[in-house]
Amino acid sequence: MATKIKDCGRLSDLAEFTDACARAETLEDLHRVIDAAIRQFGFQWFALIHNVDLQRGADGALFLTTYPASWLEEVLEERHYLEDPIHAACARTPSGLAWDRVGDIIDLTPRQGDILARARDHHLASGYSMPIRTPGEAEAIFTAARASDAALEPADVLLVRLLGSVAFDRARELVDDGSRPLACVALSPRQIECLALVAQGKSDWEIGQILGLSRDTVHEYVEAARRRYGVRRRTQLVLRAVRDGHLNMDALL
């Protein structure tokens, strides 16, 4: 009886989450709704990412996350995204997987094992990631994570899958209506080209060689963008550019 009461409570909470998503008028509103919901259900962080080619158009782009800033910066600095084991395994599943099953889906390389260990150092110990596939579009991924390494219960998995589906559907509606999570900082096409190469680990000199610019000119393009965002580090600048739809994770490869 107690279990049934608890399940009914969760169903009620999910219904409230669905209503709250429907009331969200911007992606920033939706970000807060998702954050509150995943915490209510025992998780600490979430990510909703839809990888489209933002350099050829930002329509449909989603980059909502509460991951620790320190982890996001390390992902970019160390280029973990090149061999992300969670995304690699998730892409091979029809509906997603708990993180403790990654080794059952793919043969982890030493590098991928190290990435998982580093994530734990940032208190990302366990979670569930689910692919969201729309015909004719790039795959989206929704993740809920927590610091505890306890195995997820079947009910937790179902909750994440329902939360992710509802959140993505509403996010797409908001994007189609022209909503943005925050006021975007305007960047010039040349600044975006430079930042895409910065994200790939290129030096100012190397970027100059690729784009046919002097090192000093490249440096000024990047520094001007950094000043516009008011950040100190280039990794922070790249993160802001991804968030605002100027860059896509695919462009970093």
C-alpha positions as CSV (number, residue, x, y, z in Angstrom):
1,M,0.0,0.0,0.0
2,A,2.8,2.4,0.9
3,T,4.5,1.8,-2.5
4,K,1.2,2.5,-4.3
5,I,0.8,5.7,-2.4
6,K,4.3,6.7,-3.3
7,D,3.8,5.9,-7.0
8,C,0.6,7.9,-7.1
9,G,2.5,10.8,-5.6
10,R,5.1,10.6,-8.3
11,L,2.4,10.5,-11.0
12,S,0.9,13.6,-9.5
13,D,4.4,15.3,-9.4
14,L,4.9,14.3,-13.1
15,A,1.6,15.8,-14.0
16,E,2.6,19.0,-12.2
17,F,5.9,19.0,-14.1
18,T,4.1,18.6,-17.4
19,D,1.8,21.6,-16.6
20,A,4.8,23.7,-15.4
21,C,6.6,23.0,-18.7
22,A,3.5,24.0,-20.6
23,R,3.4,27.3,-18.7
24,A,7.1,28.0,-19.4
25,E,7.3,31.0,-21.7
26,T,11.1,31.0,-22.4
27,L,13.9,28.4,-22.3
28,E,15.2,30.1,-19.2
29,D,11.8,29.4,-17.5
30,L,12.0,25.8,-18.7
31,H,15.5,25.5,-17.4
32,R,14.3,26.4,-13.9
33,V,11.4,23.9,-14.2
34,I,13.6,21.0,-15.2
35,D,16.1,21.8,-12.5
36,A,13.5,21.9,-9.8
37,A,12.0,18.6,-11.0
38,I,15.1,16.6,-11.2
39,R,16.1,17.7,-7.7
40,Q,12.7,16.7,-6.4
41,F,13.2,13.2,-7.8
42,G,16.7,12.8,-6.2
43,F,19.1,14.0,-8.9
44,Q,21.4,17.0,-8.7
45,W,22.2,17.9,-12.4
46,F,20.7,17.7,-15.8
47,A,21.6,18.3,-19.4
48,L,19.4,18.7,-22.5
49,I,21.5,19.1,-25.6
50,H,20.3,19.1,-29.2
51,N,23.3,19.0,-31.6
52,V,22.6,20.8,-34.8
53,D,25.0,22.7,-37.0
54,L,24.7,26.1,-35.3
55,Q,27.2,27.8,-37.6
56,R,24.8,27.4,-40.5
57,G,21.7,28.4,-38.4
58,A,20.8,28.4,-34.8
59,D,17.2,27.3,-35.2
60,G,16.4,24.3,-33.1
61,A,19.6,24.5,-31.0
62,L,19.3,23.5,-27.4
63,F,22.0,23.6,-24.7
64,L,20.4,23.6,-21.3
65,T,22.5,22.2,-18.4
66,T,23.2,22.6,-14.7
67,Y,26.4,20.5,-14.8
68,P,29.2,21.9,-12.6
69,A,31.0,24.7,-14.4
70,S,34.3,23.1,-13.4
71,W,33.4,19.9,-15.3
72,L,32.2,21.8,-18.4
73,E,35.5,23.7,-18.5
74,E,37.5,20.5,-18.2
75,V,35.4,18.8,-20.9
76,L,36.4,21.6,-23.3
77,E,40.0,22.1,-22.1
78,E,40.8,18.4,-22.2
79,R,38.5,17.7,-25.2
80,H,36.7,14.9,-23.4
81,Y,33.8,15.3,-25.9
82,L,35.9,13.6,-28.5
83,E,35.6,10.2,-26.7
84,D,32.7,10.8,-24.4
85,P,31.8,7.2,-23.3
86,I,28.3,8.1,-22.1
87,H,27.3,9.6,-25.5
88,A,29.0,6.8,-27.4
89,A,27.1,4.2,-25.5
90,C,23.9,6.1,-25.5
91,A,24.0,6.3,-29.3
92,R,24.0,2.5,-29.5
93,T,20.8,2.1,-27.4
94,P,17.2,2.4,-28.5
95,S,16.1,4.3,-25.4
96,G,19.1,5.1,-23.1
97,L,21.1,3.6,-20.4
98,A,22.2,4.0,-16.8
99,W,25.8,5.0,-16.5
100,D,26.8,1.8,-14.7
101,R,25.9,-0.1,-17.9
102,V,28.3,1.8,-20.2
103,G,30.8,-1.1,-20.1
104,D,28.1,-3.5,-21.2
105,I,27.4,-1.4,-24.3
106,I,30.9,-0.4,-25.5
107,D,34.4,-1.6,-24.9
108,L,35.8,1.2,-22.8
109,T,39.2,2.6,-23.9
110,P,41.7,3.7,-21.2
111,R,40.9,7.3,-22.2
112,Q,37.1,6.7,-21.8
113,G,37.7,5.0,-18.4
114,D,39.6,8.1,-17.3
115,I,36.8,10.4,-18.4
116,L,34.4,8.5,-16.3
117,A,36.8,8.7,-13.3
118,R,37.3,12.4,-13.8
119,A,33.5,13.0,-13.9
120,R,33.2,11.3,-10.6
121,D,35.8,13.7,-9.2
122,H,33.3,16.4,-10.1
123,H,30.6,14.5,-8.2
124,L,28.9,13.1,-11.3
125,A,28.9,9.6,-10.1
126,S,25.7,8.1,-11.6
127,G,23.0,9.0,-13.9
128,Y,20.8,8.1,-16.9
129,S,21.2,9.4,-20.4
130,M,18.6,8.9,-23.1
131,P,18.7,9.7,-26.8
132,I,15.8,11.6,-28.3
133,R,15.5,11.0,-32.0
134,T,13.5,13.1,-34.5
135,P,13.5,12.0,-38.2
136,G,15.7,14.2,-40.3
137,E,17.4,15.9,-37.4
138,A,20.5,15.4,-35.2
139,E,20.0,13.3,-32.1
140,A,19.2,15.1,-28.8
141,I,20.3,13.8,-25.4
142,F,18.7,14.2,-22.0
143,T,20.7,13.3,-18.9
144,A,19.9,13.4,-15.2
145,A,22.9,12.8,-12.8
146,R,23.7,12.6,-9.1
147,A,26.6,12.4,-6.8
148,S,25.5,9.1,-5.3
149,D,26.9,6.0,-7.0
150,A,23.9,3.8,-5.9
151,A,22.3,1.9,-8.8
152,L,19.2,3.5,-10.3
153,E,15.9,1.9,-9.5
154,P,13.6,1.1,-12.4
155,A,11.3,3.9,-11.2
156,D,14.1,6.3,-11.4
157,V,14.8,5.3,-15.0
158,L,11.2,5.7,-16.0
159,L,11.1,9.1,-14.3
160,V,14.1,10.4,-16.3
161,R,12.7,9.1,-19.5
162,L,9.4,10.8,-18.9
163,L,11.0,14.1,-17.7
164,G,13.3,14.1,-20.7
165,S,10.6,13.5,-23.3
166,V,8.3,16.2,-21.8
167,A,11.1,18.7,-21.4
168,F,12.4,18.2,-25.0
169,D,9.0,18.5,-26.5
170,R,8.4,21.8,-24.7
171,A,11.9,23.1,-25.5
172,R,11.3,22.4,-29.2
173,E,8.1,24.4,-29.1
174,L,9.8,27.3,-27.4
175,V,12.7,27.2,-29.9
176,D,10.2,27.2,-32.8
177,D,8.5,30.3,-31.2
178,G,11.9,32.1,-31.2
179,S,12.6,31.8,-27.5
180,R,16.1,31.9,-26.2
181,P,17.4,31.0,-22.7
182,L,19.2,34.2,-22.2
183,A,19.9,37.4,-24.1
184,C,22.5,36.4,-26.6
185,V,25.7,38.3,-27.1
186,A,26.2,39.2,-30.8
187,L,29.4,38.0,-32.4
188,S,30.7,38.6,-35.9
189,P,31.1,35.8,-38.4
190,R,34.9,36.1,-38.2
191,Q,34.8,36.0,-34.3
192,I,32.7,32.8,-34.6
193,E,35.2,31.2,-37.0
194,C,38.1,32.0,-34.6
195,L,36.2,30.7,-31.6
196,A,35.4,27.4,-33.4
197,L,39.1,26.9,-33.9
198,V,39.9,28.0,-30.3
199,A,37.6,25.2,-29.2
200,Q,39.6,22.7,-31.2
201,G,42.7,23.7,-29.3
202,K,44.3,25.8,-32.0
203,S,46.7,28.6,-31.0
204,D,46.2,32.2,-32.3
205,W,49.1,31.6,-34.8
206,E,47.5,28.3,-36.1
207,I,44.1,30.0,-36.5
208,G,45.8,32.8,-38.4
209,Q,47.4,30.3,-40.8
210,I,44.0,28.6,-41.3
211,L,42.0,31.8,-41.9
212,G,44.7,33.8,-43.6
213,L,45.0,36.4,-40.8
214,S,47.8,37.7,-38.7
215,R,48.3,36.3,-35.2
216,D,47.5,39.7,-33.7
217,T,44.3,40.1,-35.7
218,V,43.1,36.6,-34.4
219,H,44.0,37.6,-30.9
220,E,42.0,40.7,-31.1
221,Y,38.9,38.9,-32.5
222,V,39.0,36.4,-29.7
223,E,39.7,39.0,-27.0
224,A,36.9,41.3,-28.3
225,A,34.5,38.3,-28.0
226,R,35.8,37.6,-24.5
227,R,35.2,41.2,-23.4
228,R,31.7,41.1,-24.8
229,Y,30.9,38.1,-22.6
230,G,32.7,39.5,-19.6
231,V,34.6,36.2,-18.9
232,R,38.3,35.7,-18.1
233,R,39.1,32.4,-19.6
234,R,38.8,31.2,-23.2
235,T,37.1,28.0,-22.1
236,Q,34.4,30.1,-20.5
237,L,34.0,32.0,-23.7
238,V,33.6,28.9,-25.8
239,L,30.9,27.6,-23.3
240,R,29.0,30.9,-23.6
241,A,29.2,30.7,-27.4
242,V,27.8,27.2,-27.4
243,R,25.0,28.3,-25.1
244,D,24.1,31.2,-27.3
245,G,24.0,29.1,-30.5
246,H,27.2,30.5,-32.1
247,L,28.9,27.1,-31.8
248,N,27.9,23.5,-31.8
249,M,29.7,20.6,-30.1
250,D,29.9,19.1,-33.6
251,A,31.9,22.1,-34.7
252,L,34.5,21.3,-32.0
253,L,35.5,18.0,-33.6
